[in-house]
Amino acid sequence: MSKKFCFGLFLLIFINMYLHSTPLKLFGEELFTRNSATHILSAGFLYCYSYEMLENTSSLDKSKSVMVSFSITNMIGLFKEIFDEKQRGNKFSYKDIFCNLVGSAMMYAMWR
């Protein structure tokens, strides 16, 4: 995937969030919401940050840095959802896990 395609897709997701159309649903929850955008952006940021830190400060090569960064980013998202489930009034959200995966995958595609 080219960087222009990824950026365009990223932009379409956020434009769609603010439109007043019938929202898409994933796992019974609205897909393009501000919460989804937060998960996508934070996962993308965490991926980029951890990748740059690993590649520049450790002896890992590029492919291992990608693998470890992707794993770290999505484990943080998973632990956050587990923590949310333990709090009163919150629940585990598969949609948020999906958005974390999308954010880290999009940043992988744009950052490489």
C-alpha positions in Angstrom: 0.0 0.0 0.0 1.2 3.5 -0.8 1.5 6.2 1.7 -1.1 8.3 -0.2 -3.6 5.5 -0.1 -3.1 5.0 3.6 -3.4 8.7 4.3 -6.5 8.9 2.1 -8.1 6.0 4.0 -7.2 7.5 7.3 -8.8 10.8 6.2 -12.0 9.1 5.0 -12.4 7.4 8.4 -12.3 10.7 10.3 -14.5 12.5 7.8 -17.1 9.8 8.1 -17.0 10.1 11.9 -18.5 13.6 11.7 -21.1 13.0 9.0 -24.7 12.6 10.2 -25.4 9.4 8.3 -26.4 6.0 9.6 -23.3 4.8 11.4 -21.6 1.6 10.5 -21.7 -1.0 13.2 -19.0 -3.5 14.3 -19.7 -6.0 17.1 -22.9 -4.2 17.8 -21.2 -0.8 18.4 -21.0 2.2 16.2 -17.7 2.0 14.3 -16.7 5.6 13.5 -17.0 7.5 16.7 -14.6 9.8 18.6 -13.7 6.9 20.8 -12.8 4.9 17.7 -10.6 7.8 16.4 -8.9 8.0 19.8 -8.1 4.3 19.7 -6.8 4.5 16.1 -4.7 7.5 16.7 -3.3 6.4 20.1 -2.4 2.9 18.7 -0.7 4.6 15.7 1.3 6.9 18.0 2.3 4.0 20.3 3.4 2.0 17.3 5.5 4.8 15.8 7.0 5.7 19.2 7.9 2.1 20.1 9.2 1.3 16.7 11.5 4.3 16.6 12.7 3.6 20.1 13.5 0.0 19.4 15.1 0.6 16.0 17.3 3.5 17.3 18.2 2.3 20.8 18.3 -1.5 20.6 20.2 -4.1 18.6 17.0 -5.4 17.0 16.9 -5.3 13.2 14.0 -3.6 11.3 11.7 -6.7 11.0 12.0 -7.6 14.7 11.4 -4.0 15.7 8.2 -4.0 13.6 7.0 -7.3 15.3 7.8 -6.1 18.8 6.2 -2.7 18.3 3.1 -4.2 16.8 2.8 -6.6 19.7 3.5 -4.0 22.4 0.9 -1.6 20.9 -1.8 -4.2 20.8 -1.1 -5.7 24.2 -1.4 -2.2 25.7 -4.8 -1.9 24.0 -5.9 -5.3 25.2 -4.8 -4.6 28.8 -6.8 -1.3 28.7 -9.9 -3.2 27.6 -9.4 -5.7 30.4 -9.0 -2.9 32.9 -12.2 -1.2 31.5 -14.1 -4.4 32.0 -13.2 -4.4 35.7 -14.6 -0.9 36.2 -18.3 -0.4 37.0 -20.3 0.7 34.1 -17.7 -0.2 31.5 -17.4 -3.3 29.3 -14.8 -5.1 27.2 -15.0 -3.7 23.6 -14.0 -5.8 20.6 -14.5 -2.8 18.5 -11.8 -0.9 20.4 -9.4 -3.9 19.9 -10.2 -3.8 16.2 -9.5 0.0 16.1 -6.2 -0.6 17.9 -5.2 -3.1 15.2 -6.3 -0.7 12.4 -4.3 2.1 13.9 -1.1 0.1 14.3 -1.5 -1.5 10.9 -2.0 1.8 9.2 1.0 3.3 10.8 3.1 0.3 9.8 2.0 0.8 6.2 2.7 4.5 6.3 5.9 4.4 8.5 7.9 1.7 6.7 
